[in-house]
């Protein structure tokens, strides 16, 4: 993996890999909402690893009733 400064922003494909999800899942969430925050840079979409981790942490549940 690249150094922190060059790896500060992830593409949607890299973000999906980071979360162990399909890219199409992130595509759908970006359209419908409910997915992790991302940054628009012109037409480019980028994710910060810290935002991905925070989003995942907010979804921790103990049982199906909490989900």
PDB file of N, CA, C and O in Angstrom, chain B, residues numbered from 101:
ATOM      1  N   UNK B 101       0.842  -1.177   0.000  1.00  0.00           N
ATOM      2  CA  UNK B 101       0.000   0.000   0.000  1.00  0.00           C
ATOM      3  C   UNK B 101       0.891   1.245   0.000  1.00  0.00           C
ATOM      4  O   UNK B 101       2.022   1.207   0.485  1.00  0.00           O
ATOM      5  N   UNK B 102       0.377   2.337  -0.542  1.00  0.00           N
ATOM      6  CA  UNK B 102       1.146   3.572  -0.636  1.00  0.00           C
ATOM      7  C   UNK B 102       1.219   4.266   0.719  1.00  0.00           C
ATOM      8  O   UNK B 102       0.529   3.883   1.663  1.00  0.00           O
ATOM      9  N   UNK B 103       2.061   5.289   0.801  1.00  0.00           N
ATOM     10  CA  UNK B 103       2.202   6.029   2.054  1.00  0.00           C
ATOM     11  C   UNK B 103       0.916   6.774   2.389  1.00  0.00           C
ATOM     12  O   UNK B 103       0.045   6.934   1.534  1.00  0.00           O
ATOM     13  N   UNK B 104       0.798   7.230   3.634  1.00  0.00           N
ATOM     14  CA  UNK B 104      -0.408   7.913   4.094  1.00  0.00           C
ATOM     15  C   UNK B 104      -0.775   9.117   3.245  1.00  0.00           C
ATOM     16  O   UNK B 104      -1.955   9.335   2.971  1.00  0.00           O
ATOM     17  N   UNK B 105       0.211   9.908   2.822  1.00  0.00           N
ATOM     18  CA  UNK B 105      -0.124  11.105   2.065  1.00  0.00           C
ATOM     19  C   UNK B 105      -0.687  10.781   0.689  1.00  0.00           C
ATOM     20  O   UNK B 105      -1.590  11.479   0.227  1.00  0.00           O
ATOM     21  N   UNK B 106      -0.195   9.764   0.030  1.00  0.00           N
ATOM     22  CA  UNK B 106      -0.728   9.421  -1.282  1.00  0.00           C
ATOM     23  C   UNK B 106      -1.957   8.534  -1.177  1.00  0.00           C
ATOM     24  O   UNK B 106      -2.698   8.415  -2.153  1.00  0.00           O
ATOM     25  N   UNK B 107      -2.198   7.918  -0.056  1.00  0.00           N
ATOM     26  CA  UNK B 107      -3.335   7.016   0.119  1.00  0.00           C
ATOM     27  C   UNK B 107      -4.417   7.673   0.960  1.00  0.00           C
ATOM     28  O   UNK B 107      -5.271   6.981   1.514  1.00  0.00           O
ATOM     29  N   UNK B 108      -4.397   8.986   1.065  1.00  0.00           N
ATOM     30  CA  UNK B 108      -5.370   9.688   1.886  1.00  0.00           C
ATOM     31  C   UNK B 108      -6.788   9.553   1.325  1.00  0.00           C
ATOM     32  O   UNK B 108      -7.750   9.497   2.091  1.00  0.00           O
ATOM     33  N   UNK B 109      -6.925   9.499   0.010  1.00  0.00           N
ATOM     34  CA  UNK B 109      -8.221   9.377  -0.633  1.00  0.00           C
ATOM     35  C   UNK B 109      -8.283   8.092  -1.439  1.00  0.00           C
ATOM     36  O   UNK B 109      -7.343   7.755  -2.160  1.00  0.00           O
ATOM     37  N   UNK B 110      -9.389   7.377  -1.315  1.00  0.00           N
ATOM     38  CA  UNK B 110      -9.580   6.111  -2.015  1.00  0.00           C
ATOM     39  C   UNK B 110     -10.630   6.282  -3.104  1.00  0.00           C
ATOM     40  O   UNK B 110     -11.590   7.035  -2.939  1.00  0.00           O
ATOM     41  N   UNK B 111     -10.444   5.585  -4.205  1.00  0.00           N
ATOM     42  CA  UNK B 111     -11.484   5.534  -5.228  1.00  0.00           C
ATOM     43  C   UNK B 111     -12.644   4.702  -4.689  1.00  0.00           C
ATOM     44  O   UNK B 111     -12.523   4.060  -3.645  1.00  0.00           O
ATOM     45  N   UNK B 112     -13.754   4.715  -5.396  1.00  0.00           N
ATOM     46  CA  UNK B 112     -14.899   3.911  -4.951  1.00  0.00           C
ATOM     47  C   UNK B 112     -14.548   2.427  -4.969  1.00  0.00           C
ATOM     48  O   UNK B 112     -14.957   1.682  -4.079  1.00  0.00           O
ATOM     49  N   UNK B 113     -13.799   1.997  -5.970  1.00  0.00           N
ATOM     50  CA  UNK B 113     -13.384   0.590  -6.039  1.00  0.00           C
ATOM     51  C   UNK B 113     -12.495   0.237  -4.837  1.00  0.00           C
ATOM     52  O   UNK B 113     -12.664  -0.819  -4.228  1.00  0.00           O
ATOM     53  N   UNK B 114     -11.554   1.117  -4.502  1.00  0.00           N
ATOM     54  CA  UNK B 114     -10.678   0.876  -3.350  1.00  0.00           C
ATOM     55  C   UNK B 114     -11.469   0.896  -2.052  1.00  0.00           C
ATOM     56  O   UNK B 114     -11.210   0.098  -1.150  1.00  0.00           O
ATOM     57  N   UNK B 115     -12.438   1.809  -1.953  1.00  0.00           N
ATOM     58  CA  UNK B 115     -13.269   1.886  -0.747  1.00  0.00           C
ATOM     59  C   UNK B 115     -14.093   0.615  -0.583  1.00  0.00           C
ATOM     60  O   UNK B 115     -14.240   0.104   0.527  1.00  0.00           O
ATOM     61  N   UNK B 116     -14.624   0.110  -1.679  1.00  0.00           N
ATOM     62  CA  UNK B 116     -15.395  -1.139  -1.624  1.00  0.00           C
ATOM     63  C   UNK B 116     -14.506  -2.282  -1.158  1.00  0.00           C
ATOM     64  O   UNK B 116     -14.918  -3.099  -0.335  1.00  0.00           O
ATOM     65  N   UNK B 117     -13.299  -2.340  -1.679  1.00  0.00           N
ATOM     66  CA  UNK B 117     -12.353  -3.381  -1.260  1.00  0.00           C
ATOM     67  C   UNK B 117     -12.008  -3.223   0.227  1.00  0.00           C
ATOM     68  O   UNK B 117     -11.926  -4.210   0.958  1.00  0.00           O
ATOM     69  N   UNK B 118     -11.809  -1.995   0.658  1.00  0.00           N
ATOM     70  CA  UNK B 118     -11.502  -1.681   2.055  1.00  0.00           C
ATOM     71  C   UNK B 118     -12.601  -2.212   2.980  1.00  0.00           C
ATOM     72  O   UNK B 118     -12.313  -2.733   4.057  1.00  0.00           O
ATOM     73  N   UNK B 119     -13.864  -2.076   2.550  1.00  0.00           N
ATOM     74  CA  UNK B 119     -15.021  -2.510   3.347  1.00  0.00           C
ATOM     75  C   UNK B 119     -15.449  -3.942   3.045  1.00  0.00           C
ATOM     76  O   UNK B 119     -16.392  -4.453   3.648  1.00  0.00           O
ATOM     77  N   UNK B 120     -14.759  -4.585   2.116  1.00  0.00           N
ATOM     78  CA  UNK B 120     -15.101  -5.949   1.694  1.00  0.00           C
ATOM     79  C   UNK B 120     -16.527  -6.006   1.135  1.00  0.00           C
ATOM     80  O   UNK B 120     -17.310  -6.899   1.458  1.00  0.00           O
ATOM     81  N   UNK B 121     -16.833  -5.021   0.284  1.00  0.00           N
ATOM     82  CA  UNK B 121     -18.128  -4.934  -0.381  1.00  0.00           C
ATOM     83  C   UNK B 121     -17.908  -4.863  -1.883  1.00  0.00           C
ATOM     84  O   UNK B 121     -16.783  -4.671  -2.345  1.00  0.00           O
ATOM     85  N   UNK B 122     -18.981  -5.018  -2.641  1.00  0.00           N
ATOM     86  CA  UNK B 122     -18.911  -4.830  -4.083  1.00  0.00           C
ATOM     87  C   UNK B 122     -18.981  -3.335  -4.389  1.00  0.00           C
ATOM     88  O   UNK B 122     -19.641  -2.576  -3.678  1.00  0.00           O
ATOM     89  N   UNK B 123     -18.306  -2.929  -5.438  1.00  0.00           N
ATOM     90  CA  UNK B 123     -18.356  -1.533  -5.864  1.00  0.00           C
ATOM     91  C   UNK B 123     -19.791  -1.126  -6.174  1.00  0.00           C
ATOM     92  O   UNK B 123     -20.197  -0.001  -5.882  1.00  0.00           O
ATOM     93  N   UNK B 124     -20.551  -2.031  -6.760  1.00  0.00           N
ATOM     94  CA  UNK B 124     -21.942  -1.725  -7.115  1.00  0.00           C
ATOM     95  C   UNK B 124     -22.785  -1.401  -5.880  1.00  0.00           C
ATOM     96  O   UNK B 124     -23.752  -0.643  -5.968  1.00  0.00           O
ATOM     97  N   UNK B 125     -22.422  -1.970  -4.738  1.00  0.00           N
ATOM     98  CA  UNK B 125     -23.127  -1.648  -3.494  1.00  0.00           C
ATOM     99  C   UNK B 125     -22.891  -0.194  -3.119  1.00  0.00           C
ATOM    100  O   UNK B 125     -23.831   0.517  -2.767  1.00  0.00           O
ATOM    101  N   UNK B 126     -21.633   0.256  -3.192  1.00  0.00           N
ATOM    102  CA  UNK B 126     -21.336   1.666  -2.901  1.00  0.00           C
ATOM    103  C   UNK B 126     -21.980   2.581  -3.939  1.00  0.00           C
ATOM    104  O   UNK B 126     -22.443   3.671  -3.601  1.00  0.00           O
ATOM    105  N   UNK B 127     -22.013   2.148  -5.199  1.00  0.00           N
ATOM    106  CA  UNK B 127     -22.691   2.928  -6.241  1.00  0.00           C
ATOM    107  C   UNK B 127     -24.157   3.141  -5.870  1.00  0.00           C
ATOM    108  O   UNK B 127     -24.670   4.256  -5.959  1.00  0.00           O
ATOM    109  N   UNK B 128     -24.818   2.078  -5.460  1.00  0.00           N
ATOM    110  CA  UNK B 128     -26.238   2.154  -5.106  1.00  0.00           C
ATOM    111  C   UNK B 128     -26.452   3.040  -3.889  1.00  0.00           C
ATOM    112  O   UNK B 128     -27.379   3.850  -3.869  1.00  0.00           O
ATOM    113  N   UNK B 129     -25.608   2.897  -2.879  1.00  0.00           N
ATOM    114  CA  UNK B 129     -25.754   3.721  -1.678  1.00  0.00           C
ATOM    115  C   UNK B 129     -25.514   5.192  -1.981  1.00  0.00           C
ATOM    116  O   UNK B 129     -26.157   6.056  -1.385  1.00  0.00           O
ATOM    117  N   UNK B 130     -24.607   5.487  -2.890  1.00  0.00           N
ATOM    118  CA  UNK B 130     -24.348   6.876  -3.258  1.00  0.00           C
ATOM    119  C   UNK B 130     -25.581   7.492  -3.922  1.00  0.00           C
ATOM    120  O   UNK B 130     -25.833   8.689  -3.781  1.00  0.00           O
ATOM    121  N   UNK B 131     -26.342   6.678  -4.640  1.00  0.00           N
ATOM    122  CA  UNK B 131     -27.553   7.150  -5.304  1.00  0.00           C
ATOM    123  C   UNK B 131     -28.723   7.248  -4.325  1.00  0.00           C
ATOM    124  O   UNK B 131     -29.444   8.245  -4.311  1.00  0.00           O
ATOM    125  N   UNK B 132     -28.906   6.211  -3.508  1.00  0.00           N
ATOM    126  CA  UNK B 132     -30.063   6.137  -2.597  1.00  0.00           C
ATOM    127  C   UNK B 132     -29.807   6.769  -1.243  1.00  0.00           C
ATOM    128  O   UNK B 132     -30.748   7.168  -0.557  1.00  0.00           O
ATOM    129  N   UNK B 133     -28.540   6.865  -0.848  1.00  0.00           N
ATOM    130  CA  UNK B 133     -28.210   7.337   0.488  1.00  0.00           C
ATOM    131  C   UNK B 133     -27.976   6.163   1.418  1.00  0.00           C
ATOM    132  O   UNK B 133     -28.288   5.021   1.081  1.00  0.00           O
ATOM    133  N   UNK B 134     -27.434   6.441   2.569  1.00  0.00           N
ATOM    134  CA  UNK B 134     -27.208   5.411   3.570  1.00  0.00           C
ATOM    135  C   UNK B 134     -25.792   4.864   3.601  1.00  0.00           C
ATOM    136  O   UNK B 134     -25.435   4.128   4.521  1.00  0.00           O
ATOM    137  N   UNK B 135     -24.996   5.204   2.628  1.00  0.00           N
ATOM    138  CA  UNK B 135     -23.626   4.718   2.593  1.00  0.00           C
ATOM    139  C   UNK B 135     -22.667   5.683   3.279  1.00  0.00           C
ATOM    140  O   UNK B 135     -23.089   6.690   3.848  1.00  0.00           O
ATOM    141  N   UNK B 136     -21.391   5.376   3.224  1.00  0.00           N
ATOM    142  CA  UNK B 136     -20.397   6.240   3.851  1.00  0.00           C
ATOM    143  C   UNK B 136     -20.267   7.574   3.112  1.00  0.00           C
ATOM    144  O   UNK B 136     -20.569   7.672   1.923  1.00  0.00           O
ATOM    145  N   UNK B 137     -19.820   8.579   3.829  1.00  0.00           N
ATOM    146  CA  UNK B 137     -19.580   9.897   3.238  1.00  0.00           C
ATOM    147  C   UNK B 137     -18.473   9.807   2.205  1.00  0.00           C
ATOM    148  O   UNK B 137     -17.548   9.005   2.328  1.00  0.00           O
ATOM    149  N   UNK B 138     -18.586  10.643   1.188  1.00  0.00           N
ATOM    150  CA  UNK B 138     -17.545  10.701   0.172  1.00  0.00           C
ATOM    151  C   UNK B 138     -17.345  12.142  -0.263  1.00  0.00           C
ATOM    152  O   UNK B 138     -18.137  13.025   0.067  1.00  0.00           O
ATOM    153  N   UNK B 139     -16.286  12.360  -1.000  1.00  0.00           N
ATOM    154  CA  UNK B 139     -15.917  13.692  -1.460  1.00  0.00           C
ATOM    155  C   UNK B 139     -16.002  13.716  -2.980  1.00  0.00           C
ATOM    156  O   UNK B 139     -15.507  12.805  -3.644  1.00  0.00           O
ATOM    157  N   UNK B 140     -16.623  14.749  -3.533  1.00  0.00           N
ATOM    158  CA  UNK B 140     -16.660  14.938  -4.974  1.00  0.00           C
ATOM    159  C   UNK B 140     -15.547  15.907  -5.353  1.00  0.00           C
ATOM    160  O   UNK B 140     -15.463  17.011  -4.816  1.00  0.00           O
ATOM    161  N   UNK B 141     -14.704  15.489  -6.272  1.00  0.00           N
ATOM    162  CA  UNK B 141     -13.626  16.324  -6.811  1.00  0.00           C
ATOM    163  C   UNK B 141     -13.852  16.399  -8.309  1.00  0.00           C
ATOM    164  O   UNK B 141     -13.317  15.592  -9.069  1.00  0.00           O
ATOM    165  N   UNK B 142     -14.638  17.361  -8.725  1.00  0.00           N
ATOM    166  CA  UNK B 142     -15.074  17.377 -10.115  1.00  0.00           C
ATOM    167  C   UNK B 142     -15.999  16.198 -10.327  1.00  0.00           C
ATOM    168  O   UNK B 142     -17.008  16.061  -9.635  1.00  0.00           O
ATOM    169  N   UNK B 143     -15.661  15.346 -11.279  1.00  0.00           N
ATOM    170  CA  UNK B 143     -16.451  14.129 -11.509  1.00  0.00           C
ATOM    171  C   UNK B 143     -15.958  12.952 -10.689  1.00  0.00           C
ATOM    172  O   UNK B 143     -16.616  11.914 -10.625  1.00  0.00           O
ATOM    173  N   UNK B 144     -14.802  13.113 -10.062  1.00  0.00           N
ATOM    174  CA  UNK B 144     -14.206  12.019  -9.286  1.00  0.00           C
ATOM    175  C   UNK B 144     -14.850  11.925  -7.905  1.00  0.00           C
ATOM    176  O   UNK B 144     -15.160  12.937  -7.276  1.00  0.00           O
ATOM    177  N   UNK B 145     -15.042  10.704  -7.454  1.00  0.00           N
ATOM    178  CA  UNK B 145     -15.558  10.421  -6.110  1.00  0.00           C
ATOM    179  C   UNK B 145     -14.417   9.809  -5.311  1.00  0.00           C
ATOM    180  O   UNK B 145     -13.759   8.879  -5.777  1.00  0.00           O
ATOM    181  N   UNK B 146     -14.179  10.326  -4.110  1.00  0.00           N
ATOM    182  CA  UNK B 146     -13.105   9.818  -3.265  1.00  0.00           C
ATOM    183  C   UNK B 146     -13.618   9.632  -1.835  1.00  0.00           C
ATOM    184  O   UNK B 146     -14.484  10.368  -1.362  1.00  0.00           O
ATOM    185  N   UNK B 147     -13.064   8.639  -1.175  1.00  0.00           N
ATOM    186  CA  UNK B 147     -13.420   8.305   0.201  1.00  0.00           C
ATOM    187  C   UNK B 147     -12.183   8.436   1.080  1.00  0.00           C
ATOM    188  O   UNK B 147     -11.077   8.104   0.655  1.00  0.00           O
ATOM    189  N   UNK B 148     -12.370   8.918   2.297  1.00  0.00           N
ATOM    190  CA  UNK B 148     -11.282   8.936   3.275  1.00  0.00           C
ATOM    191  C   UNK B 148     -11.409   7.691   4.148  1.00  0.00           C
ATOM    192  O   UNK B 148     -12.499   7.382   4.629  1.00  0.00           O
ATOM    193  N   UNK B 149     -10.307   6.977   4.355  1.00  0.00           N
ATOM    194  CA  UNK B 149     -10.362   5.773   5.194  1.00  0.00           C
ATOM    195  C   UNK B 149     -10.994   6.029   6.569  1.00  0.00           C
ATOM    196  O   UNK B 149     -11.740   5.186   7.066  1.00  0.00           O
ATOM    197  N   UNK B 150     -10.710   7.159   7.176  1.00  0.00           N
ATOM    198  CA  UNK B 150     -11.277   7.471   8.495  1.00  0.00           C
ATOM    199  C   UNK B 150     -12.806   7.542   8.428  1.00  0.00           C
ATOM    200  O   UNK B 150     -13.484   7.099   9.356  1.00  0.00           O
ATOM    201  N   UNK B 151     -13.352   8.092   7.341  1.00  0.00           N
ATOM    202  CA  UNK B 151     -14.812   8.154   7.179  1.00  0.00           C
ATOM    203  C   UNK B 151     -15.411   6.769   7.003  1.00  0.00           C
ATOM    204  O   UNK B 151     -16.494   6.482   7.515  1.00  0.00           O
ATOM    205  N   UNK B 152     -14.701   5.909   6.275  1.00  0.00           N
ATOM    206  CA  UNK B 152     -15.179   4.533   6.087  1.00  0.00           C
ATOM    207  C   UNK B 152     -15.212   3.788   7.416  1.00  0.00           C
ATOM    208  O   UNK B 152     -16.171   3.076   7.713  1.00  0.00           O
ATOM    209  N   UNK B 153     -14.163   3.954   8.209  1.00  0.00           N
ATOM    210  CA  UNK B 153     -14.115   3.290   9.520  1.00  0.00           C
ATOM    211  C   UNK B 153     -15.193   3.828  10.449  1.00  0.00           C
ATOM    212  O   UNK B 153     -15.837   3.056  11.159  1.00  0.00           O
ATOM    213  N   UNK B 154     -15.398   5.145  10.455  1.00  0.00           N
ATOM    214  CA  UNK B 154     -16.428   5.742  11.312  1.00  0.00           C
ATOM    215  C   UNK B 154     -17.817   5.253  10.900  1.00  0.00           C
ATOM    216  O   UNK B 154     -18.652   4.946  11.751  1.00  0.00           O
ATOM    217  N   UNK B 155     -18.056   5.183   9.593  1.00  0.00           N
ATOM    218  CA  UNK B 155     -19.344   4.695   9.092  1.00  0.00           C
ATOM    219  C   UNK B 155     -19.580   3.249   9.538  1.00  0.00           C
ATOM    220  O   UNK B 155     -20.673   2.897   9.983  1.00  0.00           O
ATOM    221  N   UNK B 156     -18.547   2.422   9.415  1.00  0.00           N
ATOM    222  CA  UNK B 156     -18.664   1.013   9.822  1.00  0.00           C
ATOM    223  C   UNK B 156     -18.884   0.901  11.334  1.00  0.00           C
ATOM    224  O   UNK B 156     -19.703   0.100  11.784  1.00  0.00           O
ATOM    225  N   UNK B 157     -18.166   1.692  12.104  1.00  0.00           N
ATOM    226  CA  UNK B 157     -18.307   1.655  13.572  1.00  0.00           C
ATOM    227  C   UNK B 157     -19.734   2.010  14.003  1.00  0.00           C
ATOM    228  O   UNK B 157     -20.239   1.463  14.983  1.00  0.00           O
ATOM    229  N   UNK B 158     -20.373   2.910  13.285  1.00  0.00           N
ATOM    230  CA  UNK B 158     -21.742   3.315  13.622  1.00  0.00           C
ATOM    231  C   UNK B 158     -22.771   2.243  13.310  1.00  0.00           C
ATOM    232  O   UNK B 158     -23.942   2.390  13.660  1.00  0.00           O
ATOM    233  N   UNK B 159     -22.352   1.173  12.660  1.00  0.00           N
ATOM    234  CA  UNK B 159     -23.264   0.088  12.309  1.00  0.00           C
ATOM    235  C   UNK B 159     -23.077  -1.163  13.146  1.00  0.00           C
ATOM    236  O   UNK B 159     -23.666  -2.200  12.840  1.00  0.00           O
ATOM    237  N   UNK B 160     -22.285  -1.092  14.175  1.00  0.00           N
ATOM    238  CA  UNK B 160     -22.084  -2.250  15.050  1.00  0.00           C
ATOM    239  C   UNK B 160     -23.374  -2.505  15.826  1.00  0.00           C
ATOM    240  O   UNK B 160     -23.927  -1.597  16.445  1.00  0.00           O
ATOM    241  N   UNK B 161     -23.841  -3.742  15.786  1.00  0.00           N
ATOM    242  CA  UNK B 161     -25.055  -4.133  16.518  1.00  0.00           C
ATOM    243  C   UNK B 161     -24.755  -5.389  17.334  1.00  0.00           C
ATOM    244  O   UNK B 161     -23.805  -6.121  17.057  1.00  0.00           O
ATOM    245  N   UNK B 162     -25.584  -5.614  18.335  1.00  0.00           N
ATOM    246  CA  UNK B 162     -25.414  -6.788  19.204  1.00  0.00           C
ATOM    247  C   UNK B 162     -26.397  -7.885  18.875  1.00  0.00           C
ATOM    248  O   UNK B 162     -26.159  -9.052  19.185  1.00  0.00           O
ATOM    249  N   UNK B 163     -27.502  -7.519  18.246  1.00  0.00           N
ATOM    250  CA  UNK B 163     -28.495  -8.524  17.871  1.00  0.00           C
ATOM    251  C   UNK B 163     -29.331  -7.997  16.706  1.00  0.00           C
ATOM    252  O   UNK B 163     -29.219  -6.827  16.339  1.00  0.00           O
ATOM    253  N   UNK B 164     -30.147  -8.838  16.141  1.00  0.00           N
ATOM    254  CA  UNK B 164     -30.924  -8.446  14.982  1.00  0.00           C
ATOM    255  C   UNK B 164     -31.994  -7.405  15.304  1.00  0.00           C
ATOM    256  O   UNK B 164     -32.428  -6.685  14.406  1.00  0.00           O
ATOM    257  N   UNK B 165     -32.424  -7.309  16.544  1.00  0.00           N
ATOM    258  CA  UNK B 165     -33.425  -6.310  16.917  1.00  0.00           C
ATOM    259  C   UNK B 165     -32.863  -4.895  16.818  1.00  0.00           C
ATOM    260  O   UNK B 165     -33.614  -3.944  16.603  1.00  0.00           O
ATOM    261  N   UNK B 166     -31.549  -4.748  16.973  1.00  0.00           N
ATOM    262  CA  UNK B 166     -30.929  -3.425  16.882  1.00  0.00           C
ATOM    263  C   UNK B 166     -30.728  -2.993  15.440  1.00  0.00           C
ATOM    264  O   UNK B 166     -30.637  -1.797  15.164  1.00  0.00           O
ATOM    265  N   UNK B 167     -30.659  -3.931  14.526  1.00  0.00           N
ATOM    266  CA  UNK B 167     -30.320  -3.616  13.121  1.00  0.00           C
ATOM    267  C   UNK B 167     -31.380  -2.869  12.406  1.00  0.00           C
ATOM    268  O   UNK B 167     -31.221  -2.546  11.229  1.00  0.00           O
TER     269      UNK B 167
END
